[in-house]
């Protein structure tokens, strides 16, 4: 996806998140984030938005700490969230193409990294906010979902921080039936190695395969939908290895 598309989608996702949060109310439980209420979701996501915007606007070239979560609630908290989200979107829109600042995943450029990362961050947390309402979720397009899967598998879980490990080497295949994308994830004592291919993917044996729409896989791999939302073939223990250990924590 192009940077401009990422930014436009980020703008919309933030508006949807705020609208769902406002409808649910600050004390509503967030079933996809056990122990969280909407107020916690807004504080966390709003903090991340401001943290990301600081790299873009201030040009930090090394890791910079976040500003912490505010002691706000109710209407004040919602307004604070909306203000920070708009600031992040404006920061990305106004940033130069040759922006230089710190990033933490491979990307063609810092601007490409932050627009993509904050789009996926906000999309996943928009799903959290909508889950508090108990109704249908706003759809994610197949192309966007596949891009989000790519970031998660080849970016986040390629890092040493990934806890998806196995003493016995295992292979997980992820196949998006509505796109040409298939990922083969090799799980071992080292960080997972994911390779994306077109079509049916590698002929290599997979211990477990998850298949479904790109959106279903995207949300299942982020643990926002249960495994029953996709089709599982093979060793369920490999899929559980993922769901039990893949959470990305702050």
N, C-alpha and C positions, 0 to 999 in steps of 0.2 A: 504494500500500500504506500501511497505517496504521503509525504509529511503533511501536506495541506488537508488530506482526507483524515489522517489521524487527528489533527487538531479540531477539525469540524466535528468529528465523532466524539471527541473528548468533551467538547462544548455541550453537545446534546446529552451525553451520558451523565454529566454533572447536574444538568437541569432535571433529568429524570430521577436521579438519586435524591435530590432535594425535595422534589414533589412527593415521592413515595415516603420520605422521612416525615414530611409535614403531615401527610395523611395518616400515617401510622401513629405519630406522637412520640415524644422523647422516651417514654417509659416502655414502649413496645419491645418485646423480646425479639431477637434476631436468630431464628432457628439455624441458620447456616453458620453462625458464630456463637457456639454455646457459651453462655455466661454474659454475652453482650446484650445491651439494649440499644435502641436507636441513638441515644445520646453518645454512647461509646463509639458507635460507628461514625457519627459526624465529627467527633473530636479527633479520632484517628485519621480519617480521610482528609479532613481539613488541614491537619498538621502536615501530612504528607504533601499535599498540594503546595503549601507554603515553603516547605523544605525544598521541593523540586524547583519551584520558581526562583528561589534564592541562587541556585547554581546558574540558572539561565540569565538572571538579571545582574548578578554580582560577579559572575565569572570565576567562581571558586575552582581551582584546578586540583584540589585534594578534597578528601572527604571532609564535610562540614556538618557539625551536629544539628539536629532539628531544634526547633524552638520550644518543644514541649506542647502538651495539650492544654487548652484553656479551661478555666473553671467557669464555664458558661453552661447554660441550659435553656430549654424552651425556645422562644422566639429569638432571643439574643444569639443562641448557639446556631440556629438555622441561618440567621443573617450573616454571622461570621463565616459559616461554611460557604455560603453563596458568594460572599465577597472574595474569599481566598480562591475559589474555583475560577471566578471571572479574572482574577489577577493572573493565575496560572495560564489561562487561555490567551490573554493579552500578551503575556510574556513570550509565549511560543510564537504567536502571530507576528510579533515585532522583532523577534530575534534574527540576527543576520545568519545567512546560510553557512558562513564559516565560523559560527559560534565555537568557542573553545571553553570547555569546562569539564569537570570530573564526571565520569560515568562508571557503571559497574558491570555492564554486559557488553559484549561485542556489538558494534553497530556501524553503519556507514559514516555516521557523524554524530557528534553530541546532540544536535538538534533532532536528528532521526531517532536517537535513543530515547530522549526525554519525551518526545511526543508519543512514541509507541508505548513506553513504559507507563506513562500516566494515563493513557487511554485504557490499557489493560487493568491497571490499578483501579480506575474509576468504574470500569464496566463490572468487574467482579464485585465491588462494593455496592454498585447500583442493584445488582442481583440480590445482595444481602438485604438492602433496604426494601426491595419489592417482596422478598420472601417474608418479611414481617407482616405484610398485608394478607398473605395467604392466597393470593390470586395468581393469574397468569403472569409470566415474566415477559418483558419486552424482548423481542427477538434480537439475536445477533446474527449478522449476515455470515454466510459460509466463508467468504474470503477473510473477513475480520477474525472469525473464530479460528480459522486455520493459522493465521498469523499469530494469534495469541497462544495456540498450542506450540507453535515453533519457538516463541520466546520462552515458554515454560520448559520445554524439553531440551532444547539446544542451548539455552541461555542460563536460566536459573539453576537447573539441576546438573549442569556441567561444572558448576563451581564446587570447590572443596567443602562448602557449607552443606551440600546436599546430604541428607540422612538416608536416602534411598540406597541401601547397600545390602549385599548378600554374600555370605561365605561361599555359597555354591553359585557359580555363574548362571544367570537366568536371562531370558530374552523376552521382552514385552513388545508386541506390535500394536500400533495404533493406526487405524485405517478410517479415514473420513470418506464415507460413501458418496457424499454430494460434492466432492472436490477430487482432484487428481493426487491428493496428498496422502502419503503413508509414512509413518515414522517407525524405525526399528530401534528399540532402546535396550542396550546391553547393560545389565545390572551385575555388579561384582563388588569386590571389597573396595574398589575405587569409585569416584563419582560416576554416575551413569553416563554412557556415551550414546547419544541419539543421532541417527542419520535419517534425513528426510529424502524420500524418493517419490517418483511419480507412479501412478497406476497402482497395481497390486503390491508393489514394493519388492523387497528382496526375497529371493527364493530360500533364504536361510530359514531353518526351523525356528519357530517361535514357541516358547512354552505357554504363552497366553496371548490372545488377541482381543483387543477392544475395538469394536467397530460401531459406527453410527454416524449421525450427521456431525459435521464439524462443530456446530453449536453444542450438541449434546456431549461430545467428547471434551470440548473446551471446559464446560462447566463441571463435568465429572472429574476431570484431571485436576481442577482447582478445588475439588471436594465441595462444590456447590450443588451438585446433583448426586444421587446415589448411583452405584454401579448398575442398578437395575434400569437406569435410563439409557444404557447402551447395551450392545450385544457382547457377551463374554464367551469366548471359546478357549478351552484348554484349562490350565491350572489356575484355579481361582486364587490360590495362595500368592501367586505372583502379582495379581491385581491388588490383593490386600496389602502386599508389601509396599505398593505405591500409596494406596489411600492412607495407610497407617503412618507413613513416614515422610510424606511429600509436602506437608504444610510449610509454607513460607512464612516465617515469623519476622517481626520487626527487629 
